């Protein structure tokens, strides 16, 4: 017999992964927020840390975590250095070299490279909140990664406490 918590996908979550069985339930019941951003280029890393912190402030979360999620198949979310602007530029260059726009892709929309980059970067990041502040390293920022812009995009937040 399977034990654990039944999650929305119909699979059992191993309760050993959680410190308390209610943790999983609280994550499902957490508050959500969203905000929109406008990209200005085909490929662009946009620092969304201030917008996420503002949402934390508005939600009144003092301790917990926030899941930062991009509901787009040609965009992603990542955490990286923002103290030196050449780091995001270098990441854009590296991804372009790995996955060039011009190749023999079969996807008819012509944005296969954006889909592949999104899959490599990932659609979300989980960030700890302590004393009402995002817990990030000295040089870290949360980036929305645009791979098929320019366009208007949404970022969804789920607070876990």
Residue frames as qw, qx, qy, qz and C-alpha x, y, z in Angstrom:
[[0.000, 0.888, 0.459, 0.000, 0.00, 0.00, 0.00],
 [0.387, 0.489, -0.029, 0.781, 1.27, 3.47, -0.89],
 [0.383, -0.719, -0.414, 0.407, 1.70, 5.97, 1.89],
 [0.310, -0.096, 0.094, 0.941, 2.15, 9.69, 1.88],
 [0.262, 0.577, 0.273, -0.724, 0.19, 12.64, 0.64],
 [0.531, 0.498, 0.620, 0.295, -1.76, 12.46, -2.59],
 [0.105, -0.432, 0.136, 0.885, -0.75, 15.38, -4.78],
 [0.523, 0.555, 0.108, -0.638, -2.72, 16.94, -7.62],
 [0.380, 0.464, -0.686, -0.412, -0.98, 14.79, -10.25],
 [0.925, -0.088, -0.145, -0.340, -2.42, 11.69, -8.59],
 [0.689, 0.265, -0.581, 0.342, 0.97, 10.53, -7.31],
 [0.689, -0.678, -0.230, 0.112, 1.97, 10.01, -3.71],
 [0.178, 0.804, -0.377, 0.424, 4.44, 12.45, -2.24],
 [0.705, -0.079, -0.585, 0.393, 6.89, 10.89, 0.18],
 [0.398, -0.885, -0.147, -0.191, 6.11, 12.48, 3.54],
 [0.773, -0.361, -0.011, 0.522, 9.74, 11.94, 4.55],
 [0.444, 0.412, 0.170, 0.777, 10.56, 14.90, 2.29],
 [0.203, -0.728, -0.133, -0.641, 8.60, 17.23, 4.52],
 [0.114, 0.228, -0.677, 0.690, 9.25, 18.26, 8.11],
 [0.359, 0.215, 0.622, -0.662, 5.54, 18.28, 8.81],
 [0.316, 0.362, 0.843, 0.243, 2.69, 16.67, 6.84],
 [0.192, 0.844, 0.414, -0.281, 0.85, 20.00, 6.60],
 [0.224, -0.531, 0.359, 0.734, 3.70, 21.60, 4.67],
 [0.175, 0.141, 0.782, 0.581, 2.45, 20.15, 1.40],
 [0.012, 0.728, 0.685, 0.005, -1.12, 21.21, 2.17],
 [0.148, -0.803, -0.122, 0.564, -0.01, 24.74, 3.04],
 [0.235, -0.267, 0.542, 0.761, 1.88, 24.99, -0.24],
 [0.093, 0.432, 0.790, 0.424, -1.31, 24.16, -2.14],
 [0.139, -0.825, -0.541, 0.088, -3.32, 26.65, -0.09],
 [0.419, -0.349, -0.010, 0.838, -0.76, 29.48, -0.39],
 [0.247, 0.831, 0.197, -0.457, -1.65, 32.95, -1.62],
 [0.624, 0.255, 0.447, 0.588, -0.92, 33.82, -5.24],
 [0.093, 0.834, 0.025, -0.543, -0.11, 37.10, -6.97],
 [0.697, 0.327, 0.402, 0.496, 0.97, 38.08, -10.45],
 [0.003, 0.802, -0.070, -0.593, 2.50, 41.02, -12.23],
 [0.743, 0.605, 0.236, 0.164, 3.23, 41.89, -15.85],
 [0.366, -0.603, 0.330, 0.628, 6.42, 43.03, -17.53],
 [0.643, 0.753, 0.044, -0.131, 7.24, 44.28, -21.01],
 [0.718, -0.225, 0.375, 0.542, 10.35, 42.97, -22.71],
 [0.224, 0.857, -0.111, -0.450, 12.12, 45.18, -25.21],
 [0.191, 0.583, -0.723, -0.318, 14.24, 42.68, -27.17],
 [0.807, 0.110, -0.518, -0.263, 14.09, 39.16, -28.58],
 [0.771, -0.177, -0.508, 0.340, 16.41, 37.94, -25.83],
 [0.067, -0.667, 0.231, -0.705, 16.56, 39.86, -22.58],
 [0.531, -0.283, -0.700, 0.385, 17.25, 39.15, -18.92],
 [0.220, -0.680, -0.092, -0.694, 15.06, 41.44, -16.81],
 [0.211, 0.054, -0.735, 0.643, 15.78, 41.90, -13.10],
 [0.483, -0.533, -0.449, -0.531, 12.44, 41.33, -11.36],
 [0.463, -0.144, -0.678, 0.553, 13.81, 41.22, -7.80],
 [0.091, -0.006, 0.279, -0.956, 12.29, 44.60, -6.80],
 [0.591, -0.136, -0.331, -0.723, 8.86, 43.54, -8.11],
 [0.692, -0.185, -0.698, 0.025, 9.02, 40.22, -6.24],
 [0.303, -0.091, -0.579, 0.752, 10.10, 41.97, -3.01],
 [0.304, -0.087, 0.022, -0.949, 7.25, 44.46, -3.42],
 [0.698, -0.191, -0.520, -0.453, 4.82, 41.54, -3.73],
 [0.563, -0.143, -0.709, 0.399, 6.30, 39.95, -0.58],
 [0.037, -0.007, -0.362, 0.931, 5.73, 43.26, 1.23],
 [0.504, -0.109, -0.195, -0.834, 2.13, 43.53, -0.03],
 [0.728, -0.165, -0.635, -0.198, 1.38, 39.91, 0.88],
 [0.491, -0.690, 0.299, -0.440, 2.74, 40.48, 4.38],
 [0.961, -0.027, -0.248, 0.116, 4.79, 37.28, 4.33],
 [0.279, -0.865, 0.402, -0.109, 7.46, 37.42, 7.03],
 [0.299, -0.436, 0.846, 0.068, 8.85, 33.88, 6.92],
 [0.819, 0.314, 0.445, -0.182, 8.41, 31.20, 4.27],
 [0.399, -0.140, 0.637, 0.644, 9.18, 31.10, 0.58],
 [0.516, 0.624, 0.078, -0.582, 7.93, 32.37, -2.74],
 [0.625, 0.168, 0.662, 0.380, 7.75, 30.36, -5.94],
 [0.207, 0.652, -0.187, -0.705, 8.43, 32.67, -8.89],
 [0.585, 0.217, 0.765, 0.162, 6.93, 31.13, -12.04],
 [0.205, 0.382, -0.388, -0.813, 6.77, 32.03, -15.73],
 [0.670, 0.311, 0.620, -0.266, 3.65, 30.61, -17.41],
 [0.531, 0.740, -0.211, -0.355, 5.24, 30.99, -20.84],
 [0.950, 0.046, 0.257, 0.173, 6.92, 28.32, -22.99],
 [0.644, 0.552, -0.009, 0.530, 9.42, 30.75, -24.49],
 [0.086, -0.783, 0.299, -0.539, 10.58, 32.44, -21.28],
 [0.751, -0.165, -0.577, 0.276, 12.15, 31.39, -18.00],
 [0.418, -0.870, 0.107, -0.236, 13.12, 32.39, -14.48],
 [0.811, 0.102, -0.370, 0.442, 16.62, 32.18, -13.04],
 [0.445, -0.885, 0.054, 0.122, 18.77, 33.54, -10.22],
 [0.785, 0.224, -0.009, 0.577, 22.20, 34.89, -11.04],
 [0.416, -0.368, -0.108, 0.824, 24.58, 37.80, -10.56],
 [0.225, 0.860, 0.394, 0.232, 23.38, 41.30, -11.27],
 [0.391, -0.778, 0.045, 0.489, 26.20, 43.39, -9.79],
 [0.195, -0.395, 0.568, 0.696, 28.07, 43.25, -13.10],
 [0.650, 0.499, 0.135, -0.558, 25.79, 43.81, -16.13],
 [0.347, 0.503, -0.718, -0.334, 28.13, 41.76, -18.29],
 [0.268, -0.073, 0.943, -0.183, 27.02, 38.55, -16.52],
 [0.602, 0.472, 0.515, -0.387, 23.43, 38.61, -17.89],
 [0.478, 0.723, -0.302, -0.397, 24.83, 39.67, -21.28],
 [0.037, 0.445, -0.889, -0.106, 27.28, 36.76, -21.21],
 [0.451, 0.138, 0.841, -0.265, 24.49, 34.33, -20.32],
 [0.614, 0.635, 0.170, -0.437, 22.44, 35.59, -23.27],
 [0.338, 0.681, -0.586, -0.280, 25.49, 35.11, -25.55],
 [0.187, -0.264, 0.944, -0.058, 26.18, 31.60, -24.23],
 [0.568, 0.340, 0.672, -0.333, 22.57, 30.51, -24.76],
 [0.558, 0.714, -0.095, -0.413, 22.61, 31.97, -28.28],
 [0.179, 0.571, -0.780, -0.183, 25.77, 30.02, -29.12],
 [0.316, -0.050, 0.929, -0.184, 24.31, 26.82, -27.66],
 [0.359, 0.544, 0.756, -0.054, 20.92, 27.28, -29.34],
 [0.088, -0.166, 0.296, 0.936, 21.11, 29.59, -32.37],
 [0.509, 0.446, 0.276, -0.682, 17.98, 31.11, -33.87],
 [0.634, 0.523, -0.372, -0.432, 18.86, 29.88, -37.35],
 [0.249, -0.254, 0.934, 0.021, 18.88, 26.08, -37.60],
 [0.370, -0.051, -0.760, -0.532, 16.82, 23.36, -39.25],
 [0.276, 0.095, 0.715, -0.635, 14.03, 23.46, -36.66],
 [0.047, -0.304, -0.869, -0.386, 10.68, 21.91, -37.56],
 [0.005, -0.613, -0.604, 0.509, 8.39, 24.03, -35.38],
 [0.328, 0.620, 0.512, 0.495, 6.35, 26.16, -37.80],
 [0.172, -0.956, -0.225, 0.080, 6.19, 29.29, -35.64],
 [0.543, 0.651, -0.202, 0.491, 9.92, 29.83, -36.04],
 [0.257, -0.766, 0.363, -0.465, 10.66, 30.15, -32.34],
 [0.933, -0.112, -0.335, 0.065, 12.05, 26.69, -31.54],
 [0.487, 0.326, -0.452, 0.673, 15.23, 28.23, -30.17],
 [0.308, -0.468, 0.247, -0.790, 13.15, 30.15, -27.61],
 [0.890, -0.281, -0.132, -0.335, 11.38, 26.96, -26.51],
 [0.849, 0.096, -0.395, 0.338, 14.70, 25.13, -26.09],
 [0.222, 0.417, -0.401, 0.785, 16.26, 28.00, -24.10],
 [0.574, -0.452, 0.095, -0.676, 13.21, 28.12, -21.86],
 [0.950, -0.171, -0.248, -0.087, 13.52, 24.40, -21.17],
 [0.677, 0.224, -0.424, 0.558, 17.21, 24.75, -20.26],
 [0.004, -0.415, 0.329, -0.848, 16.71, 27.73, -17.95],
 [0.190, -0.352, -0.868, 0.294, 13.50, 26.48, -16.35],
 [0.170, -0.644, -0.467, -0.582, 10.17, 28.09, -15.60],
 [0.533, -0.792, -0.157, -0.255, 10.54, 28.78, -11.87],
 [0.384, 0.330, -0.603, 0.617, 12.71, 29.51, -8.85],
 [0.612, -0.667, -0.425, -0.022, 11.92, 29.03, -5.16],
 [0.258, 0.517, -0.333, 0.745, 13.23, 31.83, -2.95],
 [0.470, -0.432, -0.650, 0.412, 13.30, 31.78, 0.87],
 [0.135, -0.755, -0.076, -0.637, 11.74, 34.70, 2.77],
 [0.578, -0.336, -0.544, 0.507, 13.09, 35.62, 6.23],
 [0.190, -0.547, -0.306, 0.755, 11.92, 38.59, 8.28],
 [0.388, 0.802, 0.299, -0.341, 9.97, 39.86, 5.26],
 [0.139, 0.772, -0.462, -0.415, 13.01, 39.92, 2.94],
 [0.910, 0.369, -0.179, -0.059, 14.01, 37.70, 0.04],
 [0.653, -0.567, 0.448, 0.226, 17.03, 35.59, 0.96],
 [0.766, 0.622, -0.033, 0.161, 19.47, 36.05, -1.90],
 [0.754, -0.168, 0.002, 0.635, 23.25, 36.11, -2.02],
 [0.221, -0.632, 0.004, 0.743, 25.05, 39.44, -2.06],
 [0.011, 0.334, -0.511, -0.792, 25.27, 39.55, -5.86],
 [0.147, 0.278, 0.925, 0.212, 22.12, 37.58, -6.72],
 [0.411, 0.229, 0.047, -0.881, 18.98, 38.82, -8.44],
 [0.554, 0.339, 0.754, -0.099, 15.90, 37.09, -9.81],
 [0.082, 0.334, -0.474, -0.810, 15.68, 37.38, -13.58],
 [0.728, 0.483, 0.389, -0.293, 12.82, 36.97, -16.00],
 [0.326, -0.307, 0.680, 0.581, 14.47, 35.52, -19.11],
 [0.619, 0.615, 0.138, -0.468, 12.81, 36.57, -22.35],
 [0.455, -0.202, 0.744, 0.446, 13.64, 34.39, -25.34],
 [0.261, 0.445, 0.734, 0.442, 10.92, 35.40, -27.83],
 [0.019, -0.749, -0.348, 0.564, 10.32, 39.10, -27.38],
 [0.071, -0.081, 0.473, -0.874, 9.59, 41.81, -27.36],
 [0.452, -0.434, -0.635, -0.451, 6.21, 41.18, -25.75],
 [0.472, -0.503, 0.290, -0.663, 4.11, 41.60, -22.61],
 [0.566, 0.030, -0.817, 0.109, 4.60, 38.76, -20.12],
 [0.657, -0.623, -0.016, -0.424, 3.20, 37.64, -16.77],
 [0.307, 0.290, -0.807, 0.414, 5.03, 36.42, -13.70],
 [0.725, -0.495, -0.316, -0.359, 3.09, 34.38, -11.14],
 [0.059, 0.446, -0.698, 0.558, 4.01, 34.15, -7.48],
 [0.770, -0.404, -0.451, -0.203, 2.94, 31.53, -4.94],
 [0.135, -0.638, 0.528, -0.544, 3.69, 32.22, -1.28],
 [0.785, -0.171, -0.593, 0.055, 4.47, 29.30, 1.01],
 [0.118, -0.589, 0.465, -0.650, 4.50, 29.80, 4.74]]
